[in-house]
Amino acid sequence: MTKQRTIKKATSLSGVGLHTGKVVTLTFNPAPENHGHKFQRVDLSGQPIVNADVSRVISTTRGTTIKSDEAQVSTIEHVLSALVGLGIDNILMTIDGPEVPILDGSAFHFVKALSEAGTEDQEADREYFEITEPITYRDEATGAELMALPHDGFEVITMIDFNSKVLGQQYAQLYSLDDYETDIAPCRTFVFLHEVEALFSQNLIKGGDLDNAIVIADRPVEQEELDNLATKLGKPSIKIDKEGILNTVQLQFKNEPARHKLLDVIGDISLLGKPIKGKIVATKPGHTANYEFTKLLKKQYLEDRKLKGKPKYDPDKEPLFDTVKVASWLPHRYPFLLVDKIIELSNSHVVGIKNVTFNEGFFQGHFPGNPVFPGVLQIEAMAQTGGILALSTVADPGNWDTYFLKIEEAKFKSKVAPGDTLVIKMELLAPIRRGICQMQGTIYVGNKIVSEAGLTAQIVKRS
């Protein structure tokens, strides 16, 4: 297993925010296992922390912004991309302003500072989100499409097309994070000349100059317009080179814009909160599309995480309890004994099996011609299975009963029909005290969670 990673020592860098124009200092600090990527606004009262998580995103206008209560941090995608590129799982980034410095418009200086600080492995294993089936996001209006496909490692492909004669169609690919530092990190952000005036009017480019953004002239430009732009950027003059770039430096790669889009994709999808094993294919990506795609990834990750605890049921294996033994512990009998056997039992969990057949009497009325196993009986099956767990804590379980006290957060996610086999997992949420047990119940059919609920019960000795 790959271990989690942090940095060896703190390191800082300062610069101007692209959209706010404010000078800020960003300090990278080592963090403990399972900490993740977090920002801390040390300039605000209480020094609030903002988790780098997709649930915290509040804006994707020309960059990605996250917020927690009144604390927000903008233009986070480049620094997050650098963290992924170097395989850093746990870090606390203290910042004394509202926006991450743009520096040269790439991830190069972040990578440089982090590399100089050094990295070290931690004890905890790294938990990956493994793509097992295609996940796709499409935006019909913009033509953006992002796909996640199964893959043993981590690979990213980007394709861009802005209908520009200067930029044209471009393609970039990162086969391995081993190549991130040299092939992706130095690639700078870019903007079209026709967008610059609008960005100035929206106060979204206060810290921009020709050293931290590639400006692409995608139309004929009068010298008067160039002089006006030079004044706003504090430059003596601006010229357009033969490649249509308003810049005093050369492109580092012919497809640098596509590579920068790849850099952005990596940074934005890091808001999933877990490293990915899979191939990402992004066509016409942008921060909004990246954000919507990451929400889909997060949703699938949470579903998969639930299924990671799914018990393995082998019908050929001898159960711990057959139906007769189950009945010797529980007071229920036909037609209300809803647990056929117990296949797992520990101090903290139990797994029961219920085979659903058309012979169940309630199917005559629930529903004729469309038999559905009632949700309330699924809850009852959970309770009976949980009763086995609760009764396993006493010496003479046959002389005790289990009574419901509370049902919470019950959810029914999929239809259960005759022929289905319910795998019922009950887990203790806290130690049993005074006979009261709190449990989380989950019922699986195949690879689907069909229902879940929190149950509280009490075991009482028969008088």
N, C-alpha and C positions, 0 to 999 in steps of 0.2 A: 504493500500500500504506500502511496505517496503521502508524505507528511505535510502538515500545514506549515506556513512560512511567514516570518515577520522580518523586520530589519534589525540590525545589531545595535544601532545607536541613532539618536535624533539628528536630523539635518534640516536646514532651512533654506528657502530661497524667496526673493522678493521681486515684485513686478507690478505692472499696471493691469487692471481689469479691462478687457476689450470693450465691454458694453457700459461699464460705470466710469471708467477712466480713473478709478481710485487706486493708489499704491497700497498693496497689501503684502504681508509676509505670511507664507505658508510653511509650517513646520511639520515634518513627518516624525512620528514617535512610534517606537515599538509598542506592540499590543499583545495581550495574552491570547491563548488559544480560543477559537470560536468567537472572537471579537468582531471579525469582519472589517469592512471599510466604513469608517465614521469620520465626520467632520465635527469640529468644536469651535463655535464662534466665541473666541476669548475676548472680543471687544464688547460683548453684550453682558448685561447683568445676569449673574448666575452661570455664565459660560455654557450655554445650552449645547447639547450634542444633537446632530442630525445624522441619522443613519442613511447610508447610501443605498437606498432601497427603492424599487419602482413604485411602491405605495406612497412615497414621499414626493413624487414628481408633481410640480404645480405649473410648469411652463416648459415648452419645447421651442420657443421662438428664438431662432438663431443660436441655440445652445440649450443645454438641459439644466433646469433649476429644481432643486429640492428644498423642502421646507418642513419644519417641525415647530408647531406653535408659532411664535413670532420670529424664529431664527430661520434664515434661508441662505443657501449657497448656490451661486450661479456658475455656469460654464464649467461644469465638473467633468465633462466627458474626456478631455485630454489626460488629466491626471489619473482618472480611473482606468483609462486605456493603458497607461504606463504601468499601473499596478498589476493588471492582468498580464501584460507583456513580460513582466519579471516574475510572475507567479507568486506575488505577495498576497497572502490571504487576510492577514490581520494587521491593521495599522490605524492609528489615531492621527488625524490631520487637523492641527490647530491652525486657525486662520483669523486674522484681526480685521476682516472686512467681509463684504457680502459676495465677493466674486473671486474665483481662482484666477491668479495672474495668467495672462495670455502668453507672456514671454515671446518666443519667436513664432507662435501660432501652431506649434507641433507638440509632440510629447518628448522631444529630445532632451530638454533640460530637466524634466522630471525624472526621466530614466537615468540621466547622468548623476543627479543628486542621490537618488536611491541606490544606484550602483556603488557610489563612493561610500555610502553609509554601510553597505554590505547587507547580505541577507543570511538568515539562519533557520534551519528546520526546527520545528517544535515537536512535542511528543504526540499530539493528536493527529489522527489520520485526516486527510483531506476528503471531504464528501463531495462527489461530483453529481451533477444532473446529467444523466445519460439519456441521450435522445434514442428512443426505441422505435419510434414511428414518425413519419413526416408531420411537422407542425408548420402551418402556413398562415401568413398575414398578407392581405391584399388591400390596397387603396385604389379603387377604380378611378377616382378623380385625378390622382397624381401619377398613376401607373407604378407606384411603389409596390414591390413584392419582396418579402423576406421569408425564407424557408429554413427550417432546421431539419437535417437529415441524419440518420444513424451513421456513426463513424467512430473508429477506435480512438482517434486523437482529437485535436481541435484544429479545424481548418476554416478559413473564411475566404469567400469570393465576393467581390463587389463589381457591379457593372453600372456605369452611369451614362446618361444621354440627356444633355440639356438643349438639344437642337441648336448647337452653337458651331459655327464654322471654325472658330478658334479651338474650342475644346474638343468637339466631336464626341464620338463614342469611346469610352475608355473602360478598361478591365484591369483588375488587380487581384492577386491571390496570395494568401499567406498559408503555406503548407504546414508550418509548425511555429510555435511561439519562440523556438530557438532563433528564428530569423527576424523576430519583431524589432529588436534594437537597431539593426542595420537597415532593414527594408521598409519599415513602417514608421517607427518613432520620429524620424526627421521630417516627415511629410507635413507641410504647413496647410493651414486652413486657406480657403479661397472664397472669392466673391466676384460677381460680375459688376462691371462698371455701372450698368443701369440700375443696380440695386443700391449702390453706395449712397446716392442722394436720399433715397427713401430711408435708409438706415440712419443717416445723420438727422433727418427730420423726426424720426422716432426715438432719438437719443439712444440708439443701440450700437454706436460705434465710437464712443468717446475715447477709447484707448487704442484705436486702430491706427497703424501707419504702414508704410511700405516694407517694414522689417518684420511684421508679424502676420501679414495676410497677403496672399497672391491675388492681385486685382486683374481680372481678365477683361480686356476691351473686346466686346463681342459685336461692336458696331463702329462706324466711323465717328471720330471724336474731334471736335474743334479745339484749337489750342486754348481758347478762352475757358472752355470747360476744364481742361487740364490745369490751367493756372488757378482756377477757383478751387479745385480739389487740392492742389499743392498748398494753398493758403490754409485750408481747413486742417490739413495734416501737418502743417508747420514745416513744409519742405520748400526749398528755393525753386525747384522746378520738377516737372514730371515728364517723362517721355514714354512712348509706346515702342517696345522692341519689335523685331521682325516676327516674333511668335505671337504678338498680340497681348503681351503681358506688361502691365504697368508696374515695373519693379526695377530696383537697382541691382538685384541679384538674379542669378539664373535658376531655372527649374532644376531641382536635384534629380528628378526622374521625368521622363516624357509623360508618364501617367501619374504624376504626383497628385493631382486632384482625386483620382480614383483611389489611390493609396490612402489619402487623407480620409476619404469617406469610409474606408475599411477601418482606419484608426478610430473614427467616431463610432462605428458599429460596435467594435469591441468595448469601448468605454460605456456606451449606453446599455448594452445587454449585460454588462457586469452588475447592473442594478437588480438583476435576478438574485444576487447574493450568494451564488454558488458557481464554481467553475464548471464549464460545460465540456462533455465529451460528445462531439458531434460536428457536423459540417454545416456552416451557415452560408447560405447563398442569398445575397442582397442585391436586388435590382432597383435602381433609383432610390437608394435609401436616404433618409433624412431623420432628424431628431424625433419628429412626431411619429413617423412610421416605426422607427427603432423602439420608441416607447410603447406603442401599441403591440408590437411584436413581443417585447419583453413581458408585457402583461400576460400574453398567451403562454409564454414559457413558464412564468411564475405559477399560473393556474395549473398547468400540467405537472410542474414539479411538486406542488402541494398534493395533487391527486396521487402521483407516483409515490410520494413519501408515505402516504397512508397505506398504500399497497405493499410497501416494503415490510410492514409488520403483518402481512397476510400469512396466516398459518398454512402449512403444507398438509393437505389431506390425502392420505393414501388409503383407499377403501380396503386394500388387501392386508393392511397392518392391523394387528389385534388392538382393539381400543382399551383404554384404561378402565372405562365403565361401559358395560353393555346396557341394554334397555332395562334388564332386570335389576342391575345394581343401581341405575339411576332412580328407578322407582322405589328402591329400598331407602334412598336418602330423601327423596321429595314426596310430599303428600299427594301430588297430583296423579290422576288416573285417567283412562280413556273417558271422554274424548279430549281431555285437556292436558295430557302430558305431551309437551312440545319439544322434548329433547330425546333423541334416539340413543346417543352415546357421547361419551367424553373421550377426546383423543389427547388432550394436554391438560395438565394441572400442576401448578406451582404455588408458591406462597403469594404470588402477585397476579397471576392470570389463570384463566381456564378457557379451553376451546371445546365447544360442543357441536354436534351435528344434528340437523333436522332434515330428513328426507320428505319433501313435499309430494304427496300423491293425490290423484284425483278422487280417491276414496274418502278424503276428509269430508265430513258431513256439511261443513259450512259452504262448500263449493256449490251446493244445490241452490243457494240464494245469493252467493257472492262471487261472480255474477253469472246467471244462466247464459250459456253461450260464450262467455268470456271470463273464465275462472281466474280470480286474482286472490292471492294469499293476503289476508287483511294486515294492514300495518300495525294495528293494535295487537295482533297475535305475534307479530315479529318482536314487538316490545316484550310481550309475555315470554317468548322464547329466550330473549336476552335475560330476563329476570330469573327464569328457571335455571339457565346456565350459570348465571352469577350466584344463584343460591347454592350451587355445588361448591363454588369457591368459598363462599362465606361459611358453609357448614363444614368445610374441610379443616376449619380452625378449632373445632370442638371435638371432644373425645367420643361422643355418642350422637352423631348427626341425625340418626333416626328419631331422636327425641326432641329435636328442635324444628322450628318453622321459620321461614323467611318472609317478612312482610315489606311491601312497597312503602316508601315514605315520600319519594319525589321522583319525577321524570323531568329532565331538562334537555333543551336543544335537540329534540327529536327531529330527525330528517329522514324522509323516504325518497330515495334517489332513483330507484328503478323498480319496475314491476317484477313481482315474484309469482310464478305460475306453477302448476303441476309439472313434475319432472325435475324441478330445480332442487339442488342440494344446498341448504344453508350451512355455511361455516360460521359459527357464532363465537366471537372472541370477546371476552370480558376481562378488563384490566383494572386492578385496584389503583385509585388515584391518591389514596392516603392510607396509612395503617388503620386497621379496624380498632375502634375504641368504643367500649361500652356496647358492643354488639352492632354498632352502626358502621356500615361499609359504603363507601362511595366508589362507583365503578364507571368506566367508560365502555360502552358496548358498540361493537361494529359487526355487521353481518355482511358476509361476502357470498356472492354467487359467481363462480368462475373467477375472473379477474376484475369483477365489478363490486364496488361497495353499494349495496342496495338499501341499507339503512344504518343509522347510527344514533346514539342517544346517551345522555348521562343519567345514571340511575343511582338513587340512594335507597338502601334497604336496611332493615334491622332484623337480626336473628333473635328469636325468643324461645326459651325452653318451655315445652308443654307442661302444664300444671297437672 
